[in-house]
Amino acid sequence: MLETIEFIAALRGKGSDTLSIDLRDLGIVLHLMRNHVSGRLTTMSSLATASGLSYGTAFRAIEGFVEGGLIVRRPRTTTGRSFSMHPSSELLRRWQLFNGHTHRLIEQMTSRGAQPVRKPADNMSAVIAPPTVLESKLALPRGLRLLVHADPTFMAMNALKQQFEMILGVPIRSKALSIDRLRDEIVQNGHRLASAYDLIACDLPWFGDMVRRNRLRPLDDLIAGSKMEMADFLPDAVASTRRRGRQYGIPLLSTAELLAYRTDLLRDAGLTPPRTTAETLAVARALHAPEHGRFGIAWNGGRGTALGHTFMVVMAAHGQPIVNLGRTPDGFLPEDTAAEHLRPMFDSEAAHAAADYLTELLAVSPPDILTMTWYDRARAYASGHAALAYAHTLLVNLFEHDPASPAYGKTGYLPQPTGLSGKPISPLGGYALAIPGNIAEERIAPAWAALTALTSAGAAKLFMANGSLASPRFSVNRDPEVQALSPVIGIVDAIARQGVLRAWPRPPVPGISALIGIAGEEIHDMLSGQKSRAAALAAAQSRAETVMRELDLS
């Protein structure tokens, strides 16, 4: 009984300190926060009823919250006679602090003498609060229209649809497509007289082509008139969405392609984590046990886009991007490329070394490797059928969040194994939200308001808490609650700060989609035995040069 008394007393004290409200009014805050997190509408009368106070007292308290900036009262109709009630950003900030203190008190009470796992006090300020509602509903007839990719982040966005509809004040209509279908739909939308979408999700390497074809609207004027903190985003993610000094997208999710490995299998075999391609082959051979249903390594070998991406990033691990990008002191420059920097490099030493490496991997890969794509390789690793895997952090939730997976809690991560260059590199992947170039003029401002809300730090944290492990914001990746979701979050944040996570292995240059497709076809012919290495790379070089010559780079 004494423990409970002390707990309630401490909780009451923290409530007074952090919420800075009369605890008599706590029922108002509880109902408001419950509905905000659940995406349910709160009216003045429902809030007064839930408060536990008399109507007169409740209405006076609520008006005090509004005047004090703790409650946002948003018009529900154009007449302005009906309102909905929402927690302000300040109330959300205070509640987040109260939430953290409450968890610490619970840990201390339930530890029963054991050393409690406490959140460091100096990290409390780094905890990001949930996003608040816009003060005015978006002026978007027929609602917000989104075109997105079918991956965990956008699936999390869909799961949070009701909450974001409340935040934006309009219905959300979303179309989610696979990567190739998504690109085709963006291209088709660009041919329409008026865009069928307000926001589109664009893969980072596509920006060069999309901007050259005027399919995206520049955002510089909108950014200048906003409070968006571009410095909070991963620099290479921002650079990928920039073209000739102008910004065309805002990063929504950023992933790293890493090498995932089973720590228990390596330990039992007395092996060290591989850091080079030669070491990766050696470890994969040592752990390759097809008679037990386990193969050495999983990777993208499926014909077309999947294998094209693999070949491109393995070339980068050997020190050469797929085109002749200009060099910088720490790598290559993926933006503002001139014609001389767009020469295909399938005839380079790195391309030959990458082709040889993939050929050797065949012998220690699953039998369906030449049809394997992103999800397949992550699934093979998560199910225990592969000891190593090239894996995007976008999909590591398949084993990071599944206790039934043999890899759960037994996975280590490293940057891409290095080849000729010897320099660690992790290709940056991900998507950015963009506004179509042919959007109707009257929809630009509300579309930008929606884009700002969906790419905010609060929204990114919501996506992370609901299945995604791919935030492009430093502040979100440093949030202690986010870092507790998976060790991979801290790893990605660290390699980004170390300059290992880079955009140039998947450069956003004109013609890149065609080059990826060519690599995915010619290298697949090589791996399936239809062509020799020399013939496949020569054909890829010839086809790629034809594509790049036909580009209008003016």
N, C-alpha and C positions, 0 to 999 in steps of 0.2 A: 504493500500500500504506500509505503514511504517513497519507493522508486517512482510510482505513478504520480504521486503528489509533486515530487521534484521535477519530473518530466513536464507536467502540465505547467508548473510555475516557470520553468525555463522557456517553454514554448511561448507562453504568454509574454514573457520579457522580450524574446526575439521578435514576436509579432509587433510589439509596440515600437521596438528600435528600428526594424527594417521596413515595416509597412507604414509607420508613422500615421496611424489612424486610431480613432477611438475603437477599441475592440468590441464595443457595442454594435458597430457597423460592419463587423467581420462577415456577417451573413450576406451583405450586399456584395462584398468582394468575392466571396466563395461562389455565389451564383453567377456572377459576371465572368469569372475565370473559367468555371466549369463549362459554360456555354461557349466561350471563346475557343477553348481547346477542342471542344466537340463540334464546332462549326454550327452551333444552334443560335437562332435569333433571340435576342433579349429586348423586350420592350420595357418601358417605364413601369407599367402596371405589374408585369411579371416579376420585375426586379424588386418592387416594393413588397409584393406578396411573399417572395422568397426570403426577404430580409429578416422576418420574425419580429419586426417592429410594427407599431401602429402605422396606418397609412400616412397620417400627417407627419409623423416623425421620420418615416422612411423617405417620403418625398423631399423633406427638408435636407436630409442627409445626402440623398442623391444629387440634389441641386448643389450642395456644398462640394461634392466630388467633381461635378462638372466645372464649377467655377475655379476649383483648385487644380484643374488640369489632369485629373486622374481618370475621368470618364469622358469618352468622345460620344457626343450626341449627333448622329448622322441622319439627315433627312432620308426617309424611305420613298417618298413620292416627290414629283416635281412641284406640288403645291406647298411643300414644306410644313404640312400640318401633322405629319406622322413621322416618328423618329425611331431609330434603333439605338441601343446603348452598347458601348464597347469599352474595354479597358484601353487606356492611353499607353503610349510607349513608356511613360514614367511609371505607371502602375505595374506594367509588365516587368520593368526593371526591378522594382521593389519586390515583386512577387518572386522573381527568380532568386534573389538573395534570400528571401524567407524560405523558399523551397530548399536551397542548399543547406541552410542552418538546420532546418527540420530534419533532413536526412542525417546530418551529423549527430543530432540529439538521439535519433532512433538507433543509430549504430552504437552510440555509447550506452544506451539503455539495454540493448539486446546482446552486447558483447559479454556481459556477466563476468567481468574480471579479465577477459581476454583483451589483448591489445586491439582496439578498434581500427578499422581502415578509415582514416579520416581524409577528407578533401583538404589540402593545404589552404590555410586562410588567405594567403596571397594570391591564390588562384580564383577566389570567389569573384573578383572583378572581371575575370576573363570569361565567365559564363554568360553566354548570349541568350537574351530573352526571346520568347516567341514573337513573330511579326505582329504588328498592330494593324488595324484596319485603316484604309484610306479615309480621309476626312469627308470626301465626297465620292459617291458612287461613280464608276466610270461611265462616260457618255458613249456607250457602245451598243447601239441597237442590234438585236439578235445575239448579244453577248460577245465574249472574247473567243476568237477562233484561233486555235493552236494547231500547228503541224509539228510533230515531234518524233523522236526515235523510240522504238520499243525496247527500252532497257530499264534496269532497276531504278534509276533516278526518275525517269519519266513515269514509271509505274508507281513510284512513291508519290509523285505529283498527282497522279490520277486517284490514288487512295485518299489523298488529302483534298480532293476536289471540293467537297462541301465546305471545308474550312477556308480555302482560297476564294471560293465564290462569296463567302461572307466578307473576307478581307477586301475584295475588289468591288463587291456590291452588284455583280452581274453574273449570269450563268456562264459556264466555261464549256465550250465544245472543242474536243481534242481528237485529232486523228493521229494514231501511232503506227508507224511503218518500219519495216526492216531497212537496213542501211542502203541497199541498192534501190529499193522502191522509194525510200525517202528522197534520195537525190533525184530520181526521175520525176517525182511529184513537185519538187522545188523548181526544176527546169520547166515543167509543164505550166506551173503557176506563173512563171515569168513571162510566158507567152500570152497570158490572159490580159484583157483590157484593164481589169481591176482585180487585185489580189483576192483570192478566196480566203486568205488567212491574215490575221493581224500580226502574229509572231510565228517565226519558223525556227526550228532547231537545225543548225548547220554544223556538220562535222568540221573540225578545225582545218584539215587539209583542203577543204572545198573553197575556202574564202577567195583564193586567187582567181579561180575560174568564175565564181559567182559574181564577184565585183567586176571583173572584166566584161561580163555580159549584162551589167547593170541590173542584176536581180535583187540587190540589197540596197537599202537606203543608208547613206552615211549618218552617223549618230553624233558627230562632234558638236553640233549646235544644241542638241538635246542634253548631252553630257555637261556642256558648259553652263546650262541653265538649271542644273540639278546639284544635289549634294553627294552624288556617287563618288566613292573613294576608290579610284582605279588602282591606287597603290596597294590595296588589300588583296588584289588578284595576283595569281602567279604571273610573273612578267612574260614568260614565253607563251602563256595562254592569251594574254592581251596582244602580244606581238603577232600571234597567228591570225587574229581577227582584224589586223591593221593592213592597209594597202596604201602605199605612197603617202604616208603620213596621216591618213584618215582612218577613223575607227568605224567598223561596220558591224561589230557584234560585241556582246557582253558575255563572258564565260559563265556558263551555268553548271557544268560539271567538268572536272579534269581528272584524268586517270593516268596512272603510270603503268607501263608494261614492264613487269619484273619477272625474275625467275623464282618460282615457288618450289620449295623442296621439303620433303618429309624429314623433320629433325630426328624422329625416332629411328627411321630406317638408316639414315646416315650414321647415327651414333652406334647402332647395333653392328653395323658393318665396318666401323672404324674409319669412316670417310669424313673428309672435311668439305664444307660447302664449296661448290665450284665457282670460280671467278673468271675463267677463260673458257673459250669454246672447246679447247682440248681437254680441260678438266671436266667440263660438262659431259662430253662424250665418255670419258673414263668412268664417271660416277653413274651415268645412265646404263652403261654396259654392266657395271658391277651389281646394279639393282634390278636389272632386266630379268624377270622370272615369269615368262609366259605360261609355264606349266602350272603356276599358282595364280594365274589371272592378273599378273602385275607386269606392266611394261615400263621401260626406262623413262620415257619422256613423252609428253603430249604437247602439240603445237598446231598452228593453223596450216593444214596442208590442202584444204579444199580448193578446187579450181576457181580461178577468178579473183575476186576482191580479197578473200581470206588469205590465200597463199601470196597474193601480190603484196599485202601488208607485211606478211612474214619476211619475204625476201627483202623488202625495202628496209625494215628495221635491222635485219641481220647484216645487210650491207653497212648500215650506220655503225653497228657494233664493230665492223672491220675498218671504220674510219672514213667512210665515203658516203655522202647522201646520194640518192638516186639520180639527181642532176648536179651539175657542176656549180654549186652555190659558192658565192664569195666567202672567203675565209675570214674569221675573226680570231682574236687572241685565244678565245676559249671554245672555238667550234666553227660554226658556219652561220651566215645571215639568211634567215628564211623569208624575209620580207623585202619589198622594194627591189625585186630582182630585175636585172637587165637581160637582154637576149643572150649575151655571152655566158650567163650563169644558168641557162636552162638547157644546156646540152646534156642529153641522156648519158649515163655512165655505165651502161651494161657491158662495155668493153674494158672496164677497169680491173685492176688486180683485186680490189675488194669484191667486185661482183663475182669473179671466178672463185675466190675463197669462200664467199657466202654460198655459192652453188655446191661446192664440194662439201661444205659443212652440212647442208640440208640432205645431201645424198647419204652421208655417213649416218645421220640421225635416223634414216629410214629403218635401219636394222634393229634399232632399239625403241621403236615407236609402236603404238597399237596398230593392228592390222587395217583399221579403217582410217588411217592417218590422212590419206589423200582425199577424204571427204570431210575432214574435221574442220569446224569453224570455231569462233570465239566461245560460244556456249558449250560446244562439245568438248573442247579441251579442258575447260574448267570443270565440267561434269565428270570427265574421266579421272581428273585428279581428286575431286571431292569424293568419288566413290571408291577410291583406293586402287583404281586400275592403272594409275601412273605414279611413279615415285617423284618425278620432277614435272614441271609444266611451265611453259611461257604463259603468263596470266596477266590480264588487265585487272587492276584493282577494282574496276567496275563490277566484276563478277566474283570476287573472292568471298562475298557473303554466302555463296553456295556451301562453303566449308567453314568460314569463320563464325557463321550463325547457326550451324547445324550440328548439335552434339552427336548425332548419329553418324556423321562423316568420320572415316578413319583419320582424316587430316585435321580434325577439329582440335585446336590447341597444340598441334604438332607440326606447324608450318613455319618455316623461315623464309625470308625474302632477301633477294639481292638484285642489284641492277643487272641489265643484260650482260651475259658473259661476253668478254671482249675477245676480239680476234686479232687482226693485224695491228690495230692502233694501240691496244693495251690500256685505253682510257675508258673508265666506266661510263656508261650512258644508259639512260632510261627514256625511251620515247614517250613524249607527252601525247596523250589522247584526250578525247572529250568533245563536248559540244558547246556552242554558244548560241544564245538567242539573238535573232536579228529581225529587223523590220523589213518586209518586202519592198522592193523599189517601186512597185506599182500599187501600193496601198492608197486608198482614198484619202485625200488631204484631211478631211474632218476626223479620221480615225487615228491620225499620227500621234497626237498628244495623249489620248487615253491608252493607246498601244504602248507608248513609252512608259506611262505610269504603271501599266501592268508588268512590263519588262523589268522595271526597277524593283517592283515588289517581289517578283519571282526570282530575281538574282540577288536579293538582299541576304545579309548574313543570317538573319532569323529564318528565312525560307530555306537556305542551304542547310542549316542545322536540322530543320524539320525533315528534310529529305534524308539526311544521314540517320536520323532516329527511326525512319520508316523503311529502311532496307538498302539505301544507297551508301556507298563508302567512297564517294568521289566528289569532294568539294574543291572548288578553285580558289577559295579564300584562305589566306593565312590565319585570320582571326578565328575562323570556324575550326580549322585543323588544330588550333592551339587551345580550343575550349576543352577544359578537363572532362566534361561530360561526354563530349564527342570522342576524345582520345580513349575513353574507357570502353567504347564500342568495339574497337579492334586495334591490335598493335600495328596494323598496316598503315593506319592514319598517321601516326607519329613517324613512321619510316618514310612515307611520301613527303611529309612536311620537311624532314631532315634532308632528303636528297634534293628537294627543290631549293632549299637554302644553300646547299653545297654546289649548286650549278650542274648537278647530274641529270635532272629532269629537264629535257630540252625538246623544242619543237622541230628543230631542223631534220631529225630522222623521218618525220612525216611532213615535209614542207608544204605550206599553203600556196603553191605556185600554180600558174595557169598550166593546164594539161595534166595535172597530177593524177586525176581519176583515170585518164586514159593510160598513163604509164603503169599505174597499179594493175589495171586490167590486163595489159600486155604481159607484165611480169607474172601475173597469176596464171596466164595461159601457157606461156613458153616454158616457165620453170616446171609447171605441172606436166607438160609433155616430156621434159627431161626426167623428172622423178618417176614417171610411169613407164620409162624405157622407150618412148617413141622417138626421142631425139637425144643426141649426144650433148654434153655440156657446151661444147664449142658451137654447135649448130643452134641450140636454143638461145644462147646469149647473143649470137650474131643476128639471129632473126629478131630478137627483142630490141637490139640496138637499131636495126634498120627500120622496124615498125615505129619505134619511138621517135627517131629523127624525122620521119615523115609527119608524124602528129605535130611535133613542135615547129616544123617549118610552116605548117598550115595555120599556125596561130597568128592572129593579128595582135602584136604586142605594143602597138602604138598607144 
